[in-house]
Amino acid sequence: MEYLPAPAAPAQGHILCCQCGVPIPPNPANMCVGCLRAQVDITEGIPKQGTVHFCKQCERYLQPPGTWIQCALESRELLALCLKKIKASLSKVRLIDAGFIWTEPHSKRLKLKLTVQKEVINGAVLQQVFVVEYTVQSQMCEDCHRIEAKDFWKAVVQVRQKTVHKKTFYYLEQLILKHRLHQNTLRIKEIHDGLDFYYSSKQHAQKMVDFLQCTVPSRSKSSQRLISHDIHSNVYNYKSTFSVEIVPICKDNVVCLSPKLAQSLGNISQICVCMRVTSTIHLIDPRTLQIAEIDGNTYWRHPFNSLFHPKQLEEFIIMDINRVQEKKKGAGAGARSNKHTLAEAWVRKTSELDTDHQYFCCTHLGHILNPGDLVLGFDLANCNLNDEFANKMNPQHIPDVVLIKKSYDRSRRQRRRNWKLKELERDREGTDTDDERQYQDFLEDLEEDETIRKNVNIYRNADIPVESDTDDDGAPRISLAEMLEDLHISQDATGGEGAEMLT
């Protein structure tokens, strides 16, 4: 009698799968992983395909119901946006891991690799990996629709300044960029004597007007025009216009104050130099170093004009200069500048070097001027002043020459300038060929005036190397500590091919 060998007993601690008979560790389902996956699909009910909407103009993705957000490719923000679209379906499983599978950026496809777990038959926990593919569809957002239409605006802010120089506008542009006040604008249009800002709501326009009144001395008025009226719902549609007029005084202007205003400012001289224009007009008396500030309300009550055009600046050479002690203050005199030095100078025009004609003047630039230096100034002795206050002044109180600023080699300063500014994107119409020269004047003002520089974001220009100070000609320069690094987003930062997702 022949005995057949008994079947091999399963290994100690193992059982046979009820489907295929393979020895497995005991589990509540009594099935191996392969059979369990064949019986149960834990990803059932989870969509494997989806759609995301992308605006080509502003490069933002739609987050339902109506929010558009900025997301870089393979970023955590974009991953969260994609997962929210299948959030309801994922409520029945446990999400373990999620990440992007690299796709060609122009393929209009986003692939997500998800790992989920779920408790299945008799308490067994099954883990599964699957891929969800999203199709990127183009859709223009509402903001870009308005920009493309160009006429879809509800309010406009018209900023004007009745001057030939745009120094104040260049300064205002940098303040708007720094405080990001241009984000809500639909369109910015540049015209001959100002800028127009278009907005989709009256509230955004009012916010800009409030900012301008706190930033530069100005006055404003508003009006509105009825566009349509629904008699059934009693809804009115208006277009609002805000007009903002900036005081017509710029940096380095020579002004003549009214006698009443000069007396109220601490008996300052009527002939003054404008040092800068911020939220107030900063004036200095070149003969006594007395300083004063005039806000917008004071100016409009006692208006005054600039005596000279910027192109009337003439070049002088310092023949002799003597620093003098500050003169004794008179009764009721105001504060004096501690950053300037009073000096008496003999100067001669560079256009009259073949003559012996010299001019005597008092200047507030004694701390930077030496014999032989070139300086820019205005000639009051040989000009015809057409000003109501200047014509009534005693001729003995009107100086022959008013020195404004030291002159340096402009081409050399421009060549070694290793910094730059950002500009507003705007539609230019009727631009003047003199704009480039005025912009260079503004850049030189930033180098010379630290007070204005503090309110402006200055970025380092990596294209121009940093020069040593051995060949320095004394021209003011901006230190590297005051510059910001310009941000450039590379492909590595957004997850290029083969790059790991940023966490």
C-alpha positions as CSV (number, residue, x, y, z in Angstrom):
1,M,0.0,0.0,0.0
2,E,1.5,3.2,-1.1
3,Y,1.0,6.4,0.8
4,L,1.0,9.8,-0.9
5,P,2.9,12.5,0.9
6,A,0.7,14.9,2.8
7,P,0.5,18.6,1.4
8,A,3.0,20.9,2.9
9,A,1.7,22.7,5.9
10,P,1.7,26.5,5.7
11,A,4.6,28.2,7.5
12,Q,4.1,28.9,11.1
13,G,2.0,32.1,11.6
14,H,0.8,32.1,7.9
15,I,-2.6,31.2,6.4
16,L,-3.6,30.4,2.8
17,C,-5.4,33.0,0.7
18,C,-9.0,32.1,0.3
19,Q,-8.8,32.9,-3.4
20,C,-5.5,31.7,-4.7
21,G,-4.1,29.6,-1.9
22,V,-0.8,31.6,-1.5
23,P,0.6,31.6,2.1
24,I,0.1,35.0,3.6
25,P,0.3,36.6,7.0
26,P,-3.1,36.5,8.7
27,N,-5.4,39.5,7.9
28,P,-9.1,40.2,8.5
29,A,-10.0,39.6,4.8
30,N,-8.0,36.3,4.6
31,M,-6.9,37.4,1.1
32,C,-3.6,38.4,-0.4
33,V,-3.0,41.9,-1.7
34,G,-3.4,41.0,-5.3
35,C,-6.7,39.3,-4.8
36,L,-7.9,42.1,-2.5
37,R,-7.1,44.7,-5.2
38,A,-8.9,42.5,-7.7
39,Q,-12.0,42.4,-5.4
40,V,-11.9,46.1,-4.2
41,D,-11.0,49.3,-5.9
42,I,-10.7,52.0,-3.2
43,T,-10.3,54.8,-5.9
44,E,-13.8,54.1,-7.2
45,G,-15.8,57.3,-7.3
46,I,-12.7,59.5,-7.5
47,P,-12.5,61.3,-10.9
48,K,-9.3,60.6,-12.8
49,Q,-9.7,63.6,-15.1
50,G,-10.5,67.3,-14.4
51,T,-10.2,70.8,-15.8
52,V,-8.5,74.0,-14.5
53,H,-9.0,77.4,-16.0
54,F,-6.0,79.6,-16.7
55,C,-5.9,83.3,-17.8
56,K,-3.1,83.9,-20.4
57,Q,-3.0,87.7,-19.8
58,C,-2.3,87.8,-16.1
59,E,-1.1,84.1,-15.7
60,R,-3.5,83.3,-12.9
61,Y,-5.7,80.2,-12.2
62,L,-9.3,80.2,-11.3
63,Q,-10.2,79.1,-7.8
64,P,-14.0,78.6,-7.8
65,P,-16.3,80.3,-7.5
66,G,-14.7,83.6,-8.6
67,T,-11.2,84.0,-7.2
68,W,-8.1,84.2,-9.5
69,I,-4.8,83.3,-7.8
70,Q,-1.2,83.4,-9.0
71,C,0.4,79.9,-9.0
72,A,3.8,78.7,-10.4
73,L,4.0,75.4,-12.1
74,E,4.4,72.5,-9.6
75,S,4.0,74.8,-6.6
76,R,2.1,74.0,-3.4
77,E,-0.5,76.6,-4.3
78,L,-1.3,74.9,-7.6
79,L,-1.3,71.5,-5.9
80,A,-3.8,72.8,-3.3
81,L,-6.0,74.2,-6.0
82,C,-6.1,70.9,-7.9
83,L,-6.9,68.9,-4.8
84,K,-9.8,71.1,-3.9
85,K,-11.5,70.1,-7.1
86,I,-11.7,66.5,-5.9
87,K,-11.9,67.2,-2.2
88,A,-15.5,65.8,-1.9
89,S,-14.5,62.5,-3.5
90,L,-11.4,62.2,-1.3
91,S,-13.6,62.3,1.9
92,K,-14.1,58.6,1.8
93,V,-10.4,57.7,1.7
94,R,-7.3,58.8,3.6
95,L,-4.9,60.9,1.5
96,I,-1.3,59.8,2.3
97,D,0.8,61.6,-0.4
98,A,0.3,63.9,-3.4
99,G,2.7,65.3,-5.9
100,F,3.1,66.4,-9.5
101,I,4.3,64.2,-12.4
102,W,6.4,66.3,-14.7
103,T,4.6,67.3,-18.0
104,E,5.7,69.6,-20.8
105,P,4.8,73.2,-19.8
106,H,3.1,73.8,-23.1
107,S,1.1,70.5,-23.1
108,K,-1.9,72.0,-21.3
109,R,-1.8,69.0,-18.9
110,L,-1.3,68.7,-15.2
111,K,-0.8,65.2,-13.7
112,L,-1.1,64.5,-10.0
113,K,0.1,61.3,-8.4
114,L,-2.0,60.5,-5.3
115,T,-1.5,57.8,-2.7
116,V,-4.6,56.9,-0.6
117,Q,-5.6,54.4,2.0
118,K,-8.9,52.9,2.9
119,E,-10.3,50.3,5.3
120,V,-11.9,47.5,3.3
121,I,-13.3,44.0,4.1
122,N,-13.2,43.0,7.8
123,G,-11.0,46.0,8.8
124,A,-8.1,45.4,6.3
125,V,-6.4,48.6,5.3
126,L,-5.6,48.9,1.5
127,Q,-3.2,51.4,0.0
128,Q,-3.3,52.4,-3.7
129,V,-1.5,54.8,-6.0
130,F,-3.3,56.4,-9.0
131,V,-2.9,59.4,-11.3
132,V,-5.4,62.3,-11.9
133,E,-4.9,64.3,-15.1
134,Y,-6.1,67.9,-15.4
135,T,-6.6,69.7,-18.7
136,V,-5.7,73.4,-18.6
137,Q,-8.3,75.5,-20.4
138,S,-7.8,79.2,-21.3
139,Q,-10.3,81.7,-19.9
140,M,-9.9,85.4,-19.6
141,C,-10.5,86.8,-16.1
142,E,-12.7,89.8,-15.4
143,D,-9.8,92.1,-14.7
144,C,-8.2,91.3,-18.0
145,H,-11.6,91.7,-19.8
146,R,-11.8,95.3,-18.4
147,I,-8.2,96.1,-19.4
148,E,-8.8,94.7,-23.0
149,A,-12.0,96.7,-23.3
150,K,-10.2,99.9,-22.2
151,D,-13.5,101.8,-22.0
152,F,-14.9,99.7,-19.1
153,W,-14.1,102.1,-16.3
154,K,-16.2,103.7,-13.6
155,A,-13.8,106.4,-12.3
156,V,-10.7,108.3,-13.5
157,V,-8.2,110.3,-11.6
158,Q,-6.6,113.1,-13.6
159,V,-3.3,114.2,-12.1
160,R,-2.0,117.5,-13.4
161,Q,0.9,119.9,-12.7
162,K,1.3,123.1,-14.7
163,T,5.1,123.0,-15.0
164,V,7.6,122.2,-17.8
165,H,9.6,119.8,-15.6
166,K,8.4,116.4,-14.5
167,K,10.6,115.9,-11.4
168,T,7.6,115.7,-9.1
169,F,5.9,113.2,-11.4
170,Y,9.0,110.9,-11.5
171,Y,9.1,111.1,-7.7
172,L,5.3,110.4,-7.5
173,E,5.7,107.4,-9.8
174,Q,8.2,105.8,-7.5
175,L,6.0,106.3,-4.5
176,I,3.1,104.6,-6.3
177,L,5.3,101.7,-7.2
178,K,6.6,101.3,-3.7
179,H,3.1,101.3,-2.1
180,R,1.6,99.2,-4.9
181,L,-1.2,101.8,-5.6
182,H,-1.2,100.9,-9.3
183,Q,-2.5,97.3,-8.8
184,N,-6.2,98.3,-9.1
185,T,-5.8,100.5,-12.2
186,L,-7.3,99.3,-15.5
187,R,-5.1,101.7,-17.5
188,I,-2.6,104.5,-17.0
189,K,-2.4,107.1,-19.7
190,E,0.4,109.7,-19.9
191,I,-0.4,113.0,-21.5
192,H,1.5,116.3,-21.9
193,D,1.1,117.7,-18.4
194,G,0.1,114.7,-16.3
195,L,-1.3,111.2,-15.9
196,D,-4.7,109.6,-16.0
197,F,-5.5,106.6,-13.8
198,Y,-8.6,104.6,-14.8
199,Y,-10.5,102.4,-12.2
200,S,-13.3,99.9,-12.2
201,S,-14.8,101.4,-9.0
202,K,-15.1,104.8,-7.4
203,Q,-13.7,103.5,-4.1
204,H,-10.3,102.6,-5.8
205,A,-10.2,106.1,-7.3
206,Q,-10.9,107.7,-4.0
207,K,-8.1,105.7,-2.4
208,M,-5.7,107.1,-5.0
209,V,-6.8,110.7,-4.4
210,D,-6.3,110.3,-0.7
211,F,-2.8,108.9,-1.3
212,L,-1.9,111.8,-3.5
213,Q,-3.1,114.4,-1.0
214,C,-0.9,112.8,1.7
215,T,2.1,112.5,-0.6
216,V,2.4,115.7,-2.6
217,P,0.9,119.2,-1.9
218,S,-2.2,119.3,-4.0
219,R,-5.9,120.1,-4.2
220,S,-8.7,118.1,-5.8
221,K,-12.3,118.3,-7.0
222,S,-14.7,115.7,-8.3
223,S,-17.6,115.4,-10.6
224,Q,-19.8,112.6,-12.0
225,R,-21.8,112.0,-15.1
226,L,-24.9,109.8,-15.4
227,I,-24.5,107.0,-17.9
228,S,-27.6,104.9,-17.4
229,H,-30.7,104.6,-15.2
230,D,-32.9,101.6,-14.6
231,I,-36.3,103.1,-13.7
232,H,-37.6,99.7,-12.5
233,S,-34.9,98.9,-9.9
234,N,-34.0,102.6,-9.4
235,V,-30.3,101.9,-10.1
236,Y,-28.1,104.7,-11.4
237,N,-24.8,104.2,-13.2
238,Y,-22.3,107.0,-13.0
239,K,-18.8,107.7,-14.3
240,S,-16.8,109.7,-11.7
241,T,-13.9,112.0,-12.5
242,F,-11.4,113.2,-9.9
243,S,-9.1,116.1,-10.8
244,V,-5.9,116.5,-8.7
245,E,-3.7,119.5,-9.3
246,I,-0.2,119.5,-7.9
247,V,1.5,122.7,-6.9
248,P,3.5,124.1,-9.9
249,I,6.8,124.1,-7.9
250,C,9.6,121.6,-8.5
251,K,12.9,120.9,-6.9
252,D,15.7,123.5,-7.6
253,N,13.1,126.2,-8.5
254,V,13.8,129.8,-7.4
255,V,10.6,131.3,-6.1
256,C,9.4,134.8,-4.9
257,L,7.1,134.7,-1.9
258,S,4.5,137.3,-1.1
259,P,5.5,139.7,1.7
260,K,2.7,138.4,3.9
261,L,3.7,134.7,3.4
262,A,7.4,135.5,4.0
263,Q,6.6,137.2,7.2
264,S,4.4,134.3,8.5
265,L,7.3,131.9,7.8
266,G,9.6,133.6,10.3
267,N,10.6,136.7,8.2
268,I,12.3,134.6,5.6
269,S,13.6,136.3,2.5
270,Q,11.1,136.5,-0.4
271,I,13.7,135.0,-2.8
272,C,14.1,131.4,-1.9
273,V,15.2,128.1,-3.4
274,C,13.1,125.0,-3.4
275,M,15.2,122.1,-2.0
276,R,12.6,119.4,-2.5
277,V,8.9,118.7,-2.8
278,T,7.5,115.9,-0.7
279,S,4.2,116.2,1.2
280,T,5.3,119.9,1.7
281,I,7.4,122.4,-0.2
282,H,10.8,122.7,1.4
283,L,12.4,126.2,1.0
284,I,15.8,127.6,2.0
285,D,17.0,131.2,2.0
286,P,20.5,131.1,0.4
287,R,21.5,134.3,2.3
288,T,20.7,133.2,5.8
289,L,20.2,129.3,5.6
290,Q,16.7,129.8,7.1
291,I,14.3,127.0,6.1
292,A,10.6,126.8,5.9
293,E,7.9,124.3,4.8
294,I,4.7,125.1,3.0
295,D,1.8,122.6,2.8
296,G,-0.8,122.5,0.1
297,N,-3.4,124.5,1.9
298,T,-1.0,127.3,2.7
299,Y,0.2,127.4,-0.9
300,W,-3.3,127.7,-2.4
301,R,-4.1,130.6,0.0
302,H,-0.9,132.4,-0.9
303,P,0.1,131.1,-4.4
304,F,3.5,131.9,-5.9
305,N,5.3,130.9,-9.1
306,S,8.8,129.8,-10.2
307,L,10.9,132.7,-11.5
308,F,12.9,130.7,-14.0
309,H,12.6,127.9,-16.5
310,P,15.0,124.9,-15.9
311,K,16.6,125.5,-19.2
312,Q,17.6,128.9,-18.0
313,L,20.2,127.4,-15.7
314,E,23.7,128.8,-16.5
315,E,27.1,127.4,-15.6
316,F,29.3,129.5,-13.4
317,I,32.9,128.9,-12.1
318,I,33.9,129.7,-8.5
319,M,36.6,132.3,-8.5
320,D,36.8,132.7,-4.8
321,I,34.7,131.5,-1.8
322,N,34.7,132.2,1.9
323,R,32.7,130.4,4.5
324,V,31.0,132.8,6.9
325,Q,29.5,132.4,10.3
326,E,25.7,132.3,10.4
327,K,24.2,135.7,10.7
328,K,22.5,136.7,13.9
329,K,18.8,135.8,13.9
330,G,16.4,138.6,13.6
331,A,13.2,139.0,15.6
332,G,10.8,136.1,15.0
333,A,13.3,134.3,12.7
334,G,12.6,130.6,11.9
335,A,14.8,127.5,12.0
336,R,18.0,127.2,10.0
337,S,19.5,124.3,8.1
338,N,22.2,122.2,9.7
339,K,23.1,120.4,6.5
340,H,24.3,123.5,4.6
341,T,27.1,126.0,5.1
342,L,26.7,129.7,4.4
343,A,29.4,131.2,2.2
344,E,30.1,134.3,0.1
345,A,31.4,133.7,-3.4
346,W,32.7,135.5,-6.4
347,V,31.6,133.7,-9.6
348,R,32.0,134.1,-13.3
349,K,30.0,132.7,-16.2
350,T,31.8,130.0,-18.2
351,S,30.4,131.7,-21.3
352,E,32.2,135.0,-20.2
353,L,35.6,133.7,-19.3
354,D,37.2,136.1,-21.9
355,T,35.8,139.1,-19.8
356,D,36.6,140.3,-16.3
357,H,32.9,140.4,-15.3
358,Q,32.3,138.7,-12.0
359,Y,29.3,138.4,-9.7
360,F,29.1,138.4,-6.0
361,C,26.5,136.2,-4.2
362,C,25.7,134.4,-1.0
363,T,25.1,130.7,-1.2
364,H,24.0,127.8,0.9
365,L,26.4,125.4,-0.8
366,G,29.5,126.4,1.1
367,H,30.0,122.8,2.3
368,I,30.6,121.4,-1.2
369,L,32.0,124.3,-3.3
370,N,35.7,125.2,-3.7
371,P,37.5,127.6,-6.0
372,G,37.6,126.3,-9.5
373,D,34.4,124.2,-9.2
374,L,31.6,124.5,-11.7
375,V,28.1,125.3,-10.4
376,L,24.7,125.8,-12.0
377,G,22.7,128.8,-11.1
378,F,20.3,131.6,-12.3
379,D,21.4,135.1,-13.3
380,L,18.9,137.5,-11.8
381,A,21.1,140.6,-12.7
382,N,20.7,140.3,-16.4
383,C,17.1,138.9,-16.7
384,N,13.7,140.5,-16.9
385,L,11.7,139.2,-14.0
386,N,8.0,139.0,-14.8
387,D,6.5,138.3,-11.3
388,E,4.1,140.4,-9.4
389,F,5.9,140.0,-6.1
390,A,9.5,140.4,-7.5
391,N,8.5,143.6,-9.4
392,K,7.5,145.2,-6.1
393,M,10.7,144.2,-4.2
394,N,13.5,146.6,-3.4
395,P,16.2,146.0,-6.1
396,Q,18.8,145.9,-3.4
397,H,17.1,142.8,-1.8
398,I,17.3,140.9,-5.1
399,P,20.6,138.9,-5.4
400,D,22.6,139.1,-8.7
401,V,23.1,135.3,-8.8
402,V,21.4,132.4,-7.1
403,L,23.5,129.2,-7.1
404,I,21.4,125.9,-7.3
405,K,23.7,122.9,-7.4
406,K,27.3,121.8,-8.1
407,S,27.9,120.7,-11.7
408,Y,29.5,117.3,-12.5
409,D,30.3,115.4,-15.6
410,R,26.9,114.0,-16.6
411,S,28.0,111.4,-19.1
412,R,30.5,109.9,-16.6
413,R,27.8,109.8,-13.8
414,Q,25.5,108.1,-16.2
415,R,28.1,105.6,-17.3
416,R,29.0,104.5,-13.7
417,R,25.5,104.4,-12.4
418,N,25.1,100.9,-11.1
419,W,21.4,101.1,-10.0
420,K,18.0,101.5,-11.7
421,L,14.4,102.3,-11.0
422,K,11.2,100.6,-12.0
423,E,8.5,102.3,-14.1
424,L,4.8,102.2,-14.4
425,E,3.3,100.5,-17.5
426,R,1.4,103.3,-19.2
427,D,0.2,104.5,-22.6
428,R,2.4,107.3,-23.8
429,E,0.9,110.0,-25.9
430,G,2.4,113.3,-26.9
431,T,5.7,112.7,-25.1
432,D,8.4,115.3,-25.4
433,T,12.0,114.7,-26.6
434,D,13.2,116.5,-23.5
435,D,11.8,113.7,-21.2
436,E,15.1,111.7,-21.2
437,R,17.1,114.8,-20.0
438,Q,14.5,115.4,-17.3
439,Y,14.6,111.8,-16.1
440,Q,18.4,112.0,-15.8
441,D,18.0,115.2,-13.7
442,F,15.7,113.2,-11.4
443,L,18.2,110.4,-11.1
444,E,20.9,112.9,-10.2
445,D,18.6,114.4,-7.6
446,L,18.2,110.9,-6.0
447,E,22.0,110.6,-5.7
448,E,22.3,114.1,-4.2
449,D,19.4,114.0,-1.7
450,E,19.3,111.3,0.9
451,T,15.9,112.4,2.2
452,I,14.1,111.7,-1.1
453,R,16.1,108.5,-1.6
454,K,14.6,107.0,1.5
455,N,11.1,107.0,0.0
456,V,12.2,105.3,-3.3
457,N,12.9,101.6,-4.0
458,I,16.3,101.5,-5.7
459,Y,17.4,98.3,-7.4
460,R,21.0,97.2,-8.1
461,N,21.8,97.0,-11.8
462,A,24.0,93.8,-12.2
463,D,24.9,94.7,-15.7
464,I,27.2,97.6,-14.6
465,P,30.2,96.5,-12.4
466,V,31.0,98.3,-9.2
467,E,33.9,100.7,-9.7
468,S,36.5,101.5,-7.1
469,D,36.6,104.9,-5.4
470,T,40.2,105.6,-6.4
471,D,39.1,107.6,-9.5
472,D,36.2,109.2,-7.8
473,D,35.5,112.8,-9.0
474,G,33.5,113.7,-5.9
475,A,30.1,113.2,-7.5
476,P,27.5,111.9,-5.1
477,R,26.8,108.2,-5.4
478,I,24.4,105.7,-3.9
479,S,25.9,103.0,-1.7
480,L,25.2,99.3,-2.2
481,A,23.6,99.1,1.2
482,E,20.8,101.4,0.0
483,M,20.0,99.2,-3.1
484,L,17.6,96.3,-3.3
485,E,18.2,93.1,-5.3
486,D,15.9,92.8,-8.3
487,L,13.9,89.6,-8.1
488,H,14.2,87.2,-11.1
489,I,12.2,84.0,-11.0
490,S,14.1,81.2,-12.8
491,Q,12.8,77.9,-14.0
492,D,14.5,76.1,-11.1
493,A,12.3,78.1,-8.7
494,T,9.1,77.0,-10.4
495,G,10.0,73.4,-10.9
496,G,11.7,72.7,-14.2
497,E,12.4,69.3,-15.7
498,G,14.0,67.0,-13.2
499,A,13.6,69.5,-10.4
500,E,12.0,68.5,-7.1
501,M,8.8,70.2,-6.0
502,L,9.4,73.1,-3.6
503,T,8.2,72.3,-0.1
